Amino acid sequence: MPPVTTRDDRVVTRFDSPARRLVVATWARGLDPERVGETASFYCFSGEIPSVLTGPTGRESNGGDTDGTTSREHGVASGETGRSSPGTPARSTRLVLVWGILAGLSGVLSRAVLSPEQFMLASDVYYYAAESLLAGGDIYEVAPPDRPGYHYIYPPIVILVFVPHVLTGSPAGAFALQTLLNVCFAAGIAVVLRRALRRRGVVLARLDSLLLFAFALVSTHSAISLINGQVNIGLGFAIAVGLDALDRNRDDIAGLAFGAAALVKVFPAALGLWLLRRRVSRGVVLATAVGVTGLLAGLVALGPDVTGTYLSDVLTGRYDGFDGAPDPTQTRGGAQRQVAALAGLGPPYVTPVAALAVTPVLCYLYLDIETDRQRQATVLGTILVTLLFLPLQRLYMVIFVFPLVVLLYTLPPGRSRLLLLGGTVVSFVRVEFEIVEQALSTLPLGGPEATVLAVVERLFEVVLPPTVGLWLLLAACVLVHYDARG
């Protein structure tokens, strides 16, 4: 294959091999050697030529508004040409991150006043389950004394992770330990994202590093995990590590990271589809090995009865769907909620119908993963489809922080970016029906209060605001692919 040259005749030679295309850049326009090395190393694995090296290409064009990134090296705003170029982040990206952080912080404060029982909810469960383990009791039967309806639901072997929580001496100590772990995981997510964005040629200021850390820790997507003392931020870190490893051609690390996340929460196993699409057999094998080994270790360490309880009772009832039109006050959402509300369906039909609703979108995203943007949109779409299919997506939005943030920083101006920004903002909305109902009752509407309330009640039966945000994000992923193919 002949070499590819830039406009100023600096040579970029591309070699094809059975494994992957290798891109070696001998120079880059005005970039320092460290930046050149980082950018070139990423594209060695991705098979793409960065626009900072080759100049503008029609393939990466994605629109033409003026809210793009500006390259310090070039002094060219991508909004002037409609193309993407690495550089300083767009103002809209930072504003969206700030909005998510502020919304998350407001949620923490409001929970402290309106729902103080939400604090320490998950860490209490971990504490008493681990305490029961050390006392020889049943880890799945025990519940916190003041939370009788909440039980441990992870695989048996995972309970060993929470033994240090018991060693703190109290549920408050367990919550403090889990909070410290969540802070560390959020810092890890920020480090992984910073490295991934620098590989893509994005110039990050100290402000961006702070935003990445705060977004991973206290945005609306992660604040509930911080409040509950949940492990979801840790899952987000594991998935970020895995996706970053795929960028660097470290299939083994990706498989181990995805396998660890799936062992805890099960549904991240959907990322196995992404490993299969990337044709990384070693990653698939290692991810499977982590899951199987974890279950076998639990069988040996805690006995067959405990493992049998997990497989027969806990796992099968973990993601219960809906039976007919949901109550508007229910906080579970997703495609199953829409199917149940609009069609009035319940088990056993609601689950397969919801699957039929989201599967064609996922199939479309998997048709072509030629560019980095398509790959990020596809993996984001994979997680979104999984969360939309399950009825618990509000708790787990932090797990798609990696592809979402990468797209927010790198997606060029155009309709897909606008939809991505809009979907992200809407996904931050946490308004429950009771709050809207109380607000409407205080407004001087002059008579039609009952009609307005009935319409709002029906809307909340069908879909929750965060679910609308997820559907918009999924539509943005589709547009990324559509524009790339057009």
N, C-alpha and C positions, 0 to 999 in steps of 0.2 A: 504494500500500500504506500503511495507517495506521501511525503511529508506534508503537513498542514502548516501554512505560514500565516502570520498575522499581517495586519495592514502595514506595519513598519518592517516586514520581512524578517522578524525574529522567528526562528524555526521551532516548531513543535512537531516532533515525530511520533507517530502512533503506530504501534505494532499490534497485530492480531495474533492471538494464540488460542488453542482449544479451551484454555481455562478462562481467560478474561483479556480484555484489551488494556494494554499498558500505555499510559501517556507520560512522556518525559518532556519536561519543559526546560530548555536551556537558559532562557531568560524570561522575565515578565516585565511589562512596562512599568518602570519606576518603583517596583516593589523591592523591599530589602530582602536579603538572602533567606532570613528566617521565615518570612511570609511566603516566599516562593516555595521553600521546602515544604511547608505545611500544606499549601494549596495543591502543589503537585502530588504530594503523597496521597491526599484524598482522592484525586482523580485517577491516580494509578489503579486504585481499587474500583472506582465507580465506572471507569471506561468513558467518562465525559471529558471534554476539553473546557476548562473554565473560561467564561467570557472575559475575565481579566487578562487571559493570555491570548485568546484568539480574536478579540474584538467582537462586534455584534453578530449574532446569528438569528436568522428568522425563526429557527426552531424553538428558541427559548422565549420568543415574544409572547406576551400574555396580556396585552391591553395598552392603554395609553393615557391614564390620568396622571396627575402630577404629584402623587403622593408616594414616590418611590424612594429608593436609597440613593445617596450621593457618595461617589467614590472620592476619597481624598487624593488618591493617586491620579485620577483622571480629571477631576473637577467636572464631571458630567453627571447630570441628574438623570436617572433612568426614566423619570416621568416625562422628559422631553422627547424621548425616543420610543417609549413603550417597552423597553427591554430591561432585563435585570442586569445589574452589575454589582459586584461585591463592594461594600463600602460601609459608611456609617448607617446605623439603623434608621428606618423611617420613623417620624414622629408618631404616626398612628400605631406602630408596634409598641412603643414605650407607653403611649396613652392607654392602650388596651391592657397591658400588664399592670399599670398603676390602678386602673379601674378595677381589675380583678382583685388586686391586693386590698384596696380600700373596701370593696364589697365584702371580702372575706373578714377583714377586721371588724367591720360593722356587724357581721354575723356573729363573731365571737362575743362582742359586747352585748348584743341583743339576747343571745343564748344565756349569758350570765344573769340577765334580768328575768327573761321570760321562761327559760327552760334550763334552770341550773342542774336539773337531774341528768342532762346530757353529758356533763363533764364527768370524766373518769368512767364512763359507762363500759367501754370495751376493756380498759385496763383492769377494772374490777373483776370482770369475767376471767381474764387471764390469771389474775392473782389467785382467785379462789379455786380455779381449776388446777393450777400448779400446786397449790396448797393441798388439795385433795389427793393429787398424785403422790406427794411426799408422805401423806398420812395413810396411803393405801386405799383411798376411796375411788369412786367412779368419776372420772373427769368430765363425762358427758351428762351426768345426772345433777351434779352440784350447780348451784347458782348463788350469786351474791345475796346476802340476807335481805337487802332492801331492793333487790331487782329480781324477783322470783321468776320472771319470764325470760331471762336471758341466760343462755348456756354456751359453753365452749363448742365450736363447730368445725375446728380444723382437724387434719389428720393426727392420729395419736402421736407420732414422732415429733410433731411440731411443738407439743406441750413442753418439751425439754428446753426450748428457747425461752420459755417464760419462768423457769425455775429461778433465775436471778431476780425476777420481780418479787418473789416471795422472800428472798433473802434481804430485801430492803426493810422488811419488818412490818409493813402496813400497806393498805391499798393506796394511801396517799404517796408513799414511797414508790410504789409500782407505777403510779401515774407520772411521777417526776422522772423516773428512769425511762419510761416510754416516751415522754416528751423530749428528753435529752437525745434519745435514739432518733426521733423524728427530726430534730434539728440537724443531727449529723447526716441523715439521709437527704434532707433538703439541700444541705451544703454539697453533698455528693452529686445530686442532680444538677446543681448549678455548675459544678466543675465539669461534668460530662458535657453539658450543653455549651459551655464556653469553648471547650475544645472542639466540639463538633462544628460550631459556628465559625471559629477561626479557620478550620480546614476548608470551609466554604468561602473564605475570603471576606467575612464580615468583620469590620473593625469595631471592637467592643470597648466602650469606655468603662470606667469604674462604676458609673451609674448602672450600666447594663448588668454587671456582675451582681450588684445589690438587688436589682429588679428580679433577676433570675432566681436568686436565693429566696427572696421574699415571696415570689410567686409560687415557688415549689412548697413553701412552708405555710403561708397564711392566705393564699388566694381562696376564692369561694370554692374552687375545686378541691382544695386540701384542708380547709379550715375545720370541716366536720371531723376529719381524721385526727386533727390536733386536739380538738375538744374532747372527743371520745377516748383518746389514748389508743387509737387504732393503729394497725400495721400497714395501712394502705400507702403511706408515703414511702415506706420501705419497698413495697411492691413497685411503686413508680420508679424508684431508684434502680431496682433490678432490671426492669424493662428498659430503662434508659441505657444502662450498661450494655444490655444485650443488643439494642439497636445500634449503639455506638460501635460495638464490636463488629457487627456486620459491615459497617462503613469501613472498618480497618481490616476486613477480610479475616477476622478472628472468629470463625464459625464455632470453634469449641467454646469460647467464652459466651457467645450468644446462646448456645444450647444450654449451657449450665445455668445462665441467668434466667432464661425463660422457664426452664424446668423447675428452678427454685420458686419462682413466682407462682407457677401452676400448682406446685405441691401444696402451697398454703391456701390459695383461693380457688383452685380448679379452673375457673373460666379463662385465665391467661393462657391455658393450653391452646386456645384458638390461634395464638401466634405460631403454633406449629404449622398452620397453613402457610404463613409467610415464609417460614423456613423451607417448606416444600417448594413454594413458588420460586424462591431464590436458589433452589437446587443445591442446598448445603446439607448433604446427607449426614455428615459428621455432626452437625448441630442438631439434627432430628434425633439421631441415635443418642446423643448425650442428654438431650432434654427428656427423652423417654426413660433413659437410665436413671436420671435423678428422681423422677416420679415413682418408678417401680422400686428403686432402692429405698426411697423414703417410706413407702407402704410396707415393704418387707422388714425394714428396721423397726417400724412401729409394731409389727406382728411379733417380732422376736423380743423386743424390749418390754412391751406392755401386755402381750398375750393375745390369743385369737379372739377372745370375747370382746375386748375393747375395739379391735379392728373390725369385727363383725358389726358392732353397734354403729361405728362410723359409716360403713358401707351400706348397711341396710336401713338405718333410721335417719342418721344425720345428713348424709350426702343426698339421698333421694328427696328429702323435703326442704333442701336448702334454698332452692330458687322457685318456690311455688308461684304460680301465675294468678290469673284472675278467673272468677266465675261470674259471668255477666257484667253488667255496667258497674264500674267501680264507684265507691263513695268519693265525692269530690275532695274529702279531707285526707284520703289516702296519699301517702308521699311516695309510693312506688309508681314508676312510670314505664316508658318504653313502648315498643310496638305491640306487646301483648295488651297493654292498657287500651291502645287505640282499637285493636281488633275486638276486645271484649266490649268496649263502650259503643262502637259503631255497629257491630254485627250482633251484639248480645250473646256472644259465644262464651263457653267455659270449657273445662276439661272434658274430653281429651282433644278438642279441636283448636282451642285458642293457641296452643304452642306451635303446631305445624303450620297454621295459617300465618302466624307472625313470622315464622321462618321463611315461608314463601314470599313474604312481603320484602324482606331485606336481602335474600340470597341473590336475586338478579343484580342488585347494585354491586355486591361484592364480586360477582363474576365479571362484571364490566371493568372494575378496577384492576382485576388480575390479568386482563388481556395483554396489557403493555406496561412494562416497567423500565423503559429505555432510559429515562432521565432521572436525576436525583429528585426532582420535584414530584415526578410520578411515583417514585418509590416511597417518598414521605407521605404523599397523599394516600397511597395504597395501604401502608401500615396504619396510618391514622384511621382510614376507613375500616380496616379490619377490626380495630378496637371499638370503633363507634358502632359497627354492626353488632358486635358481641354485646355491648352495653345496651343497645336498643332492644336486642332480643330478650335480654334478661330484665327483670323488673326492679333492679337495684342500682341503676346507673348513677344516681346522685352521689352515692358513697365512693365511687371509684373513678371519678373523672381525672384524678391526679395521675392515673396510670398512662394517660396519653399525652403527658406534658412534653415528652421529647419531640415527637413528630409535629405537634401543634406549634411549639415555640420555634422549631426550625423553619416551618413554613411561614410563620409570622415574620421572621427576620429575613427570609430569602425570597418569598414569593413576590414577583414584580407587580406593578400596578395593573389593574384590570378587574373584570367582574368576579373572577375566582377569588382574588384578594379581598375585594369588598365583601363578598359573601362569607369568607373566612373570618374577617374582622367582625361582621355583624353576628355570625353564629357564635363566636367566642363571647361577645358581650351578652347576648341573650342567655347563654349557658350559665352566666354568673347570677342570673335572676333567681332569687329564692323567696317567692311570694306564695304563701299558702292561702287556701280558700277562706279560712276563718278571718284572716286579716282583711282580705278584700270585702268579705261580708260585713265586717264591723265598719269598714271605711264607707261602704255604700249606705249603711244605715244612718250615718251622720250627715250625709250630703242632702242639701235641699233640692231634691230633684222634682218636686212638685207633683208627685203622683205615680210615675212609672217605676218606682223603686222595685216593685215585685217583678216586673218584666225584665228589668236590667239584671236583677239578682238571678232570675231563672236562666238567662242567657249565660251569665258568668258561671253559674253552677254547672251548666251543661258543658261549657268549655273545659272546666277543671275535671269533669268526669272523663273527658276524652284525652286531654293532654295537659301536662304540667309545663311551665315555662322552661325549665332546664332541658326537657325533652325536645321542645321546639328548637333550642339552641343546638342540640346534637343533630337533629335532622338538617338544619342549615349547614352545619359543619360537614355533614356527609354530602350534601349537595355541592359544597365547595370542592370537596375531593373529586367528585364527578366532573366538575368544570375544569379542574386542573388537567385531568386526562383528556377531556374533550378539546380543550384549547391546544394541548400538546399534539394531538393527532390532526387538528385542523390546519 
